[in-house]
Structure formats: C-alpha cells, structure tokens
Amino acid sequence: MLLRPGRPSLRIRAALVAVAGLGAPAPADAHERGLSQAELRVADARLSAELVFARPEIVELVPGADADRSGHLDEMELLSVETLLSEQVLAGIQISLGAVACPGAVDKLTFVEEDGLAVSVGFTCPRPIDAFTVRLPLLARLAGGHRLLGHVVFQDMSSRPDTPPLDFVAHRRRTALTIRRPELAPAPAPQPAPPPAATSITAAPEPAIAPAPPRWPWLLLAAAPAGLAAVFLLRRRRPA
C-alpha cells in the first residue's frame, strides 16, 4: 500500500480520537489491548521508530515472560526478557529502500505511564530516505483485531506549515506500507528590495545683491566748496 500525504481518513481520525480522548490528558489505562501507536521520524539516512504497546498484550510475544501470571510485565520481568523481547520486536518491524533492507537495532525498552511499554528502534539506510517501505509482521502475532496507529515525520520538513500530515493505520491485513516524502510547492523567492527613492536636491537661491547707490551726489557735495570759492574770487576781480 502506498501512503499518500493528505488529511487523515475518517477511520484514522476516529481511532486517534479514541486514543487521545478528544484532546484530554490520556488516562492511566489508555494503552488498551488491541491498539498501539508508532511514530517514525526520518532524518537523512536515519529512521527512528518509537512504538508504544499495552503491557498485557506485549507479554504474548515472549512465552513465559509473565512469571507471576499477573497479566503484565513488571520491571524485574522486563529485565529478565529484555534481550529476547528486543529480538522479537526487531524481527517484527522491517524498513527497506526498495529491495535494500535497512539494518536496525533496539535502542531502548521502557515502561510508560501505568500500563504501556515503549520500544525505540533505530534504522540506518544506505542513502538518504525519500521513500521507504515499512513491514510489520509483528502484527500477525498480536490479537486479530489489533490496530497500529502510525505517524511519519520528515525532520527537514517538520518546520514547514504547509507539510501535509502522514498518518496511517496498520493491521493484520495491511502490514506493509510504502511512504514517500511529500512534494511541496517551492517556497516563493524573496522579492528584491525596491531601490531607494531618488531624493531631489534643489539649490538654495543665491542671495539678492542690492545695487550700489549712485556716486554722483557725493561728488557734487565734494565739489560744492570749490565751486563757491571760484565764484567768490570771480566776483572780487570784477572791476568796479
């Protein structure tokens, strides 16, 4: 089955609502039999899988693991079967690029909340992951109506708000899915900054120069005494 990006189907939504309790905090018995969760995170050539099972159901993978027959594993029982349980989980989760398998290893087994068991598995592929196939033969060993709710994240796309969700539901009749990286529209190129507006520079007007006053009145005043003296002398020389 090819997983196509888009909105989760109504079946996935209904299952997620049942698990999440419409957004409310999960109760202590949220990890019920018949329902498990998986998150697959892809970063370059590395795929990390985090799976959460109900403790009572995971006991069935290792016969005799529930030594006190309480119906679920406690910490001492988990320690005693940790290696065997890791092998069973690793054999039941397979990642490949086409026909090339990606080797994996269980990184951690840990209890979560009151009744859940989380398994962290890391896979290393021979090249960066753009499309991969996940196979889950593990589901054939769980209850017949078991559903695994999956979510896939490509790390380099997780910050983009336009990344479509990649959710799936796996069960006994659908144990293999091919998942492809979503194709997004290229981000718009940044627009060049507009050139700065031209600033008009207007030369300041030159100050007006007042015309020089005429010099002839001053010349007349300066010559007046000399003229009067000449007239006086002429009058004295005139004969009687």
C-alpha positions in Angstrom: 0.0 0.0 0.0 1.3 3.4 -0.9 0.7 6.1 1.8 -0.2 9.4 0.2 0.1 12.6 2.1 -3.2 14.4 2.9 -5.8 14.7 5.5 -6.2 11.6 7.8 -9.1 9.4 6.9 -12.2 9.2 9.0 -11.1 5.9 10.3 -7.8 7.3 11.4 -9.5 10.3 13.0 -11.9 8.1 14.9 -9.0 6.0 16.2 -7.0 9.0 17.2 -10.0 10.5 19.0 -10.4 7.2 20.9 -6.8 7.3 21.9 -6.5 11.0 22.7 -9.9 11.4 24.4 -10.7 14.5 22.3 -7.5 16.2 23.4 -7.9 15.4 27.1 -4.9 14.0 29.0 -4.7 10.3 28.5 -6.0 8.2 31.4 -3.8 5.6 33.1 -5.4 2.7 31.2 -5.1 4.4 27.8 -2.8 1.7 26.4 -5.6 -0.8 25.9 -5.2 -4.2 24.3 -5.7 -4.2 20.5 -4.3 -0.7 20.0 -0.7 0.5 19.6 1.0 3.6 18.4 4.1 4.3 16.2 5.9 7.4 15.3 8.5 7.2 12.5 11.0 10.1 12.2 13.2 10.4 9.1 16.4 12.3 9.2 18.7 11.9 6.1 19.6 8.2 6.0 18.4 7.5 9.6 14.9 6.4 10.6 13.9 6.3 14.3 10.7 4.4 15.3 9.0 4.8 18.6 6.3 2.3 19.3 4.0 2.1 22.3 2.1 -1.1 23.2 -0.2 -2.1 26.0 1.8 -4.1 28.5 -0.7 -7.0 28.8 -0.5 -7.5 25.0 3.2 -7.4 24.6 3.6 -10.2 27.1 2.3 -12.6 24.4 5.4 -12.0 22.3 7.6 -13.8 24.8 6.1 -17.0 26.2 6.8 -17.3 30.0 7.7 -13.6 30.3 4.9 -13.1 32.8 6.5 -15.2 35.5 3.9 -14.4 38.3 1.0 -14.6 35.8 -0.2 -11.1 36.8 -1.2 -10.4 33.2 1.5 -7.8 32.5 5.2 -7.3 32.8 6.8 -5.7 35.8 10.3 -4.2 35.9 12.0 -7.4 37.1 10.3 -9.5 34.4 11.2 -6.9 31.7 14.9 -7.1 32.7 14.8 -10.9 32.5 13.3 -11.0 29.0 14.7 -7.7 27.6 17.1 -9.3 25.1 14.5 -11.8 23.8 11.8 -9.2 23.6 14.1 -6.8 21.7 14.8 -9.6 19.2 11.1 -10.3 18.7 10.2 -6.6 18.2 13.1 -6.1 15.8 12.1 -9.1 13.7 8.5 -7.7 13.6 9.5 -4.2 12.3 11.3 -4.0 8.9 12.4 -0.9 7.0 13.7 -1.0 3.4 14.5 1.2 0.5 13.2 -0.7 -2.4 14.7 -4.2 -2.2 17.5 -3.0 0.1 16.9 -3.6 3.8 17.9 -1.1 6.4 19.6 -2.7 9.4 18.1 -1.8 12.7 18.7 -2.1 16.5 16.6 -1.6 19.5 17.8 1.4 21.4 15.6 1.3 24.5 12.7 -0.5 26.2 10.9 1.4 28.8 7.6 1.5 30.7 5.3 4.5 30.1 2.5 5.6 32.3 0.8 2.8 34.2 0.3 0.1 31.6 2.3 0.9 28.4 5.6 -0.3 27.1 7.6 1.9 24.7 10.2 0.5 22.3 12.7 2.7 20.5 14.2 1.3 17.3 16.8 2.9 15.0 17.4 2.0 11.4 20.3 3.1 9.2 19.8 3.1 5.4 22.5 3.1 2.7 21.3 6.5 1.3 19.1 9.4 2.3 15.5 8.4 2.6 12.9 9.9 0.2 10.7 6.8 0.1 10.7 3.7 2.2 8.6 0.6 2.9 7.7 -0.4 6.4 6.6 -4.0 7.1 5.1 -5.1 10.3 5.0 -8.9 10.6 4.7 -8.2 14.4 1.0 -7.6 13.9 0.4 -11.2 12.9 1.5 -12.2 16.4 -0.8 -9.9 18.3 -4.6 -10.1 18.7 -6.6 -10.5 15.5 -8.2 -7.1 15.6 -5.1 -5.2 16.6 -4.7 -1.7 15.1 -1.4 0.2 15.0 -1.8 4.0 14.5 1.2 5.4 12.7 2.5 8.9 12.2 5.5 9.8 9.9 7.7 12.9 10.2 10.4 14.0 7.8 12.6 16.1 10.0 13.8 18.6 7.4 10.1 19.4 6.6 8.7 19.5 10.1 9.1 23.3 10.4 7.1 24.0 7.2 3.4 24.8 8.0 2.3 23.5 4.6 3.6 20.0 5.2 0.6 17.6 4.9 0.1 15.0 7.7 1.4 11.5 7.1 -0.8 9.2 9.1 -1.7 5.5 8.6 -3.4 2.5 10.2 -1.8 -0.9 10.0 -3.4 -4.3 10.9 -3.1 -7.9 10.0 -4.4 -7.4 6.5 -2.3 -4.3 5.9 1.1 -4.9 7.3 3.2 -3.3 4.5 3.1 0.4 3.5 5.3 2.5 1.2 5.7 6.0 2.4 7.0 8.8 0.2 8.3 12.3 1.1 5.6 14.8 0.3 6.2 17.0 -2.7 5.7 20.6 -1.7 5.5 23.7 -3.9 8.8 25.6 -3.9 9.0 28.4 -1.5 8.5 31.7 -3.2 11.7 33.5 -4.0 12.3 36.6 -1.8 11.3 39.7 -3.6 14.2 42.2 -4.3 14.1 45.2 -2.1 12.8 48.3 -4.0 15.5 50.8 -4.9 15.7 53.8 -2.6 13.5 56.7 -3.8 15.5 59.4 -5.6 16.0 62.5 -3.4 15.6 65.7 -5.3 18.2 68.3 -4.3 17.2 71.9 -5.0 20.0 74.5 -4.9 19.3 77.3 -2.5 18.6 80.6 -4.2 21.5 82.9 -4.3 21.0 86.0 -2.1 20.0 89.1 -4.0 22.7 91.7 -4.2 21.3 95.3 -3.7 22.6 97.7 -6.4 25.2 100.1 -5.2 23.9 103.6 -4.6 24.9 106.2 -7.3 28.2 108.1 -6.6 27.3 111.4 -8.2 25.5 113.0 -5.2 28.7 112.6 -3.2 30.8 114.0 -6.0 28.5 117.1 -6.1 28.8 117.6 -2.4 32.6 117.3 -2.5 32.9 119.8 -5.4 30.5 122.3 -4.0 33.0 124.2 -1.8 35.5 124.5 -4.6 32.7 126.0 -6.9 31.6 128.5 -4.3 35.2 129.6 -3.8 35.7 130.1 -7.5 32.5 132.3 -7.8 33.7 134.4 -4.8 37.0 135.0 -6.5 35.5 136.0 -9.8 33.2 138.5 -8.1 36.2 140.2 -6.3 38.2 140.6 -9.5 35.3 142.2 -11.5 36.2 145.9 -12.0 34.0 148.4 -10.2 
